[in-house]
Amino acid sequence: MQQKIIILDFGSQTTQLIGRRVRELDTFCEILPYNKYPEDDSEVIGVILSGSPYSVHDPEAFKVDLSRFVGKVPVLGICYGSQYISYANGGKVEKTDSREYGRAHLQTVDTANPLFKGFEQHSQVWMSHGDTITAIPEGYECIASTADVKYAAFAKKRPTDGSKGVWAVQFHPEVFHTLQGSLLLKNFVVDICGSRQQWSAASFIDTTVAELKQQIGTDRVILGLSGGVDSSVAAVLLNKAIGSNLTCIFVDHGMLRKNEFQQVMDDYRGLGLNVIGVDASEKFFTDLAGVTDPETKRKIIGRDFVEVFNAEAKKITDARYTPTA
C-alpha cells in the first residue's frame, strides 16, 4: 500500500509549497480541491487543510464537511484551515484591527505536544492572516502563543475513544521564514501520521507507469497538449507506458511567443512523443476580434481549444481513450 497525505486546497498561494515540503519528507501527497476528499481511500494517512484568501465569514468562503476525515486520520489545519476547524466546531474567529503579517515568535510552546517535539522556545514563525481565533472549541487546548496571537496553535485534547487527533496552526510552517516549520511538518507527517518515508519521485514514476500499462494495455489513447507542465508530464508518463499507442494533439492558438509553437513541437518530438500540431491561430484571432473583457476572452479561448482538439481527435477512429464531446 502506498501511503499518502491529502492536502485540501482552499485557494492558498502556498498550497503547492506545502506539497513540496511533504514530498521532501519522502512521503507521497495529493493536492485536491477542498471539496474533493476521496471516499474510502485506505492509503490516506493524514490530511492537511491549506490557507485561503477568504475569511471563514465570507459568503463565498470554501467550506468542507470535516466529519468526512476528522477522527479517522490525523488532521492539520494551516492558517485558514486552522480558523475553519475552530469556526466549524463552535470556536470563535474574529476580524482583527489590522492584518497579522510578518515574523512573530512563539512566546509559549508546548513541546510535550507531538506537533512541537524538538521546538525551541521563542521559535520564529510567519503570520499572514486577517482574521484571528479568539476562542477555541470545547475539547481543544492551546499549545502555542505569540505576543499578539493567543491561539497561534491549538489541538484536540488527547482522544480517549481511539479517534485520530486534530492540530491547527495560524502561522505558515511551509514557508522559509518559519524557521522550524520543516520540523513541525515532519512531526506531523512522520511521527503523528506514521509515514514510512519510502516514497520518491523515481518510485512514483515507476508505479504510475506500471499502473497505466495495466489499465490501458494495448489500447490507443489521445491526449491534448497545452504546452504547459501538467499535460507535458502526463504525456511523458503515458509514452513510457504505451509508446506509439499514444497520440498527442498540440493546438497553436496563435498567442505563443514568436517561433515558440515549432520550438515546443521540436521539444515534444525530442521526448519521443507522437504529436500532431494544429495551427488554429486564424480561428482564435477571428473569434477574439473586438473582445475586450478578460473573462470573455478566457472562455472563448477555452471553447475554441476544445473544439479544435475534438475535431482533430475524431480523425483518429481506433482510439479507446478519446474525447466524447
Secondary structure, DSSP 8 states (H G I E B T S, - for coil): ---EEEEEESS-TTHHHHHHHHHHTT--EEEEETT---TT-TTEEEEEE---SS-TTSTT-----GGGTBTTB-EEEETHHHHHHHHHTT-EEEEEEEEEEEEEEEEEE-TTSGGGTT--TT-EEEEEEEEEEEE--TTEEEEEEESS-S-SEEEE---SSS---EEEESB-TTSTTSTTHHHHHHIIIIIIT-------HHHHHHHHHHHHHHHHTT--EEEEE-SSHHHHHHHHHHHHHHGGGEEEEEEE-S-S-TTHHHHHHHHHHHTT--EEEEE-HHHHHHHHTT---HHHHHHHHHHHHHHHHHHHHTT--S-SB----
